[in-house]
Amino acid sequence: MKNIILAIASGLLLALSWPTNGFSPLSFIGFVPLLFAEFDIRQKQLKRKNLRVFGHAYLSFLIWNIITTYWLYFSTPFGGIFAILANSLLMSTVFLIYHIIAKRVAFTAASSFFIALWLSFEKVHLGWEFSWPWLNLGNVFANDTNLIQWYEYTGSFGGSLWVLISNFILFKGILLYVQHKDSGILLRTGLRFVLIIAIPIIISLIIKPETGSENSIETLSLQPNIDPYTEKYNTNDGGISKSLVDLSKPLLKNKEQLLIAPETVFAEGIEIKNYKYSKAKGFSNELLNSNPQLNILFGISMYEIIRDKNETSPQSNFLRKGIWFNDFNSAVFEKKDSEHEFYHKSKLVVGVENFPYQSTLKPLLGDIMIDLGGTVAMKTTQKEREVFQLNNGFGVAPIICYESVYGEFVNGYVRNGANALVIITNDAWWGETQGHLQHWNYAKLRAIETRRAVARSANTGISGFIDRDGSVLKHSNYDEKTILSQDLPLYEGETFYVKSGDYIPRISNFLALFIFLFAVTKRRK
């Protein structure tokens, strides 16, 4: 019973540390109760130790997942439950592997293995087709940006490493005190624990950059507040266009401006080759006639018909004999006297926008992704991070919704010349829950990592502007129809993290593999 209580305590500590209502420092102790439960099981003469450890870990991680991501249920009930159960399963598997290795190696090797393995797991969660990195530990500080200005050197993986090391320092100290009853151990442990937390915070306060740039562009962020369940797909693009024009025109001036509108705000579905005849094109033409110096970036649903099988890709969808199609969640960029440009969303929501490992799983599972609340069509992505060039010569990154959760992915826009990050999204699927608040705050991490200002347009959620230190310049409220105006700073240069990417988990991969091989080949005493 004691170990069950410890497992529950870990789940609650991790959940209560999470943004936006949580207290992030709780993450520094969140794993400690579960580590004690695992150690107690490991030391006792019990049957089915592996199963016991897995069960306790699953209880902890299930509590964490439910409390922090319950809002997925409001978008797709079955899919939300599946995501919570599956993610808890993956986390518990990582913890079980740690338990197995910890039985064969010393404490330092075991703790190093867990830290490296967890970081490797987080990296996998960013890259594979079942990607769901929402609860990567480095995200826990998204609401406390003054603590993590050094993310420009480490990315959010630096935060994950910080959390894990702090937990093991405390765990080891308390464990030694329990064994030896020496108060000096508690004193030394307390000092180490305080230093490991305080030093990065002090560094953060020292390196926090000044904000503001000699280059900027007045940016208008539209929040049309269209209910995706009742209005979005029951209102034609003509009606949407009129609503957006009515919101925009009062703020248009005869000067360089950037106007952004949300993800798939034009949702009817337009064939790419017919875009120039669409209501979306009419919308941009009308605004460009009002201000020829305007730059426009907005979301749109598009498709492309393919009649030659040799031109299809693994992401192409079969329609009927001899006809396939590519389905896109796209961003469009328009400026006067220039050809329109497209960017197609490349990080897709599992189950809703893609069928993971479709060629292998679809013959086994059939149309389960539709049953999970997903779409009939698989979205088609593009490899390169597109950067749109403004009239003033600076570049902006068209980041679509879920893509803003991926640090190294967003780096690609900056390396391709983006001087500011533009996020277009639709966060209304989850209702007024923690979902849209967490998504807004994660954008602050990308601002710090890249040292770029962020402009965000949400259909419903939070639209607004974030400076390169993660500070909020201006924001809207949920369930509000509005347009915001802000001079968006345009910054230059590349941070160490932009140049180096996720080097922390890459190092962790080698460390975890080395300790694993040492443990399994080591002769037991």
C-alpha positions, 0 to 999 in steps of 0.5 A, a space after each residue: 500500500 505504501 508504494 501505491 501511495 508513493 506512485 500516486 504522489 509522483 503522478 500528482 506532483 508531475 501533474 501539479 507542476 504542469 502549465 498553465 495552472 501548475 507550479 513548475 518547481 514541483 517537477 524537481 521532486 516529481 519522480 522521487 516518490 516513484 523512484 522510492 517505490 521502485 527501489 523498495 520493490 527491487 530490494 524485497 524478496 517478491 514475486 513478479 517484481 517487473 510487473 509490480 514496478 510496471 504497474 506502479 509506474 503506469 499508475 503514476 504516469 496515467 495520473 499525470 497524463 489524465 490531469 494534464 491532457 484530459 482535454 483531448 477528450 473534447 476533440 475526439 473522445 476515443 482518440 483522447 482516451 487512446 492517446 492517454 493510455 498509450 502515452 502512459 504505457 510508453 512512459 511505464 515501459 521506459 521506467 520498467 527498462 530502468 528497473 531491469 538495468 538498475 538490478 545489474 549496475 551500481 546507483 550512478 550507472 542506473 541513474 545515468 541510464 534512466 536520465 539518458 533513456 528518458 531523454 532518448 524516449 523524448 527524442 523518439 516522441 518527436 520523430 516517429 509517426 506516433 509522435 506526441 511530445 506534449 509532456 516532454 519534461 522541458 515543456 514544464 517551464 513554458 509559463 516560467 520563461 525567466 528560469 530558462 533563458 538558456 534554452 537558446 543553448 540547449 533547447 527544451 531538452 536542457 529543461 528535461 535534463 535539469 528536471 531529471 538530474 534534480 530528482 536523482 540528486 534528491 532521491 540519492 540523498 534521502 536514500 543515503 540518509 535513510 540507510 545511514 541516519 547521518 544528518 550531514 548527508 541531508 545537509 550536503 544533499 540540500 546544498 547540492 539540490 539548491 545549487 543544481 536548481 539555483 545556478 541555471 536560474 542565475 545564468 538565465 537572469 544574467 543572459 536574458 536579452 534586451 528586447 526590441 529591434 531596429 527592424 519591425 513590421 506592424 502585424 495584424 493578427 485575426 481571431 475570427 472565433 468560428 466554432 469548428 463544430 457548428 460554423 466552420 464547415 457550415 459556412 462557405 468560404 465567401 462568408 468567411 472572406 467577408 467576415 475577415 475583410 470586415 475585421 481587417 479593413 479598419 486597421 489597414 494603412 498605406 504602409 508595410 503591414 503583415 496580416 495573419 489569419 488562422 489555420 484552415 480558415 478557408 476550409 471548403 477545400 480548394 484544388 491547388 490549380 484552381 486557387 486563383 479562382 477561389 474566394 480565398 484569393 478574392 479575399 487577399 486581392 480585396 485587402 491588397 487593393 486597400 493596401 498594396 504594401 500589405 503581406 498576407 499569410 493565412 491557412 487553407 485546406 487544399 488538395 491535388 488530383 493525381 492521375 498517374 500512379 508514378 506521381 503518387 507518394 506514400 501519403 497520397 490517397 486512393 480515390 477510385 480506379 486511376 485517380 489519387 489525391 494529395 490532401 493538404 493543410 496549407 499556409 498561403 502567402 500573398 503580396 502585391 504583384 507577386 505569385 502566391 506561395 504555399 507551405 504544406 503542414 509537415 508535422 501532423 496530428 496522429 490519427 486526426 491528420 495521419 495514419 501512422 505506418 499506414 502501409 504496415 498497420 492499415 491491412 491489420 487495423 482497417 479504418 481504425 483511425 477514422 473510428 478514433 475521430 480522424 479524417 478519411 484522408 491522409 495529409 500530405 507534407 513537404 520536406 523543406 521549411 518554407 520561409 516567406 519573404 516580406 516586402 521589406 526583404 525579411 523572412 517569416 516562418 509559416 508554422 501551422 498549429 501542432 508544428 510549434 511544439 517541435 523545437 528542432 523542427 522550428 529551427 529549420 525555419 530560422 536556418 532558412 532565413 526566418 526573422 520572425 515566427 508566425 503560428 497559425 492555429 485552431 485551438 477551438 477543438 478542445 473547448 475552454 480547457 488547458 489545451 489552448 493555454 498550454 499550446 500558447 505557452 509552448 510558443 514561448 519556448 520556441 521564441 527563446 530557443 530561436 531568439 525570434 519574436 512570435 506572432 500567433 493567429 488562432 481561430 479561437 484560443 489565444 492570438 497574440 505576440 511574444 518577444 524573443 525572451 518569451 515575454 508576452 507583448 499582447 494577447 487576445 482572450 478565448 472565445 473572442 472575435 477580434 483583430 490585434 495590432 503590434 509592431 513585430 520585431 524582426 531579429 537576425 542571427 542564429 542561436 547555438 541551439 538553432 545551429 546545433 539542434 537536439 544534441 543532448 538526446 543524441 549524446 543520451 542515445 550513446 550513453 543509454 546504449 553503452 550502459 545497457 550493453 554493459 549491464 546485459 553483458 556484465 556477470 552477476 555477482 
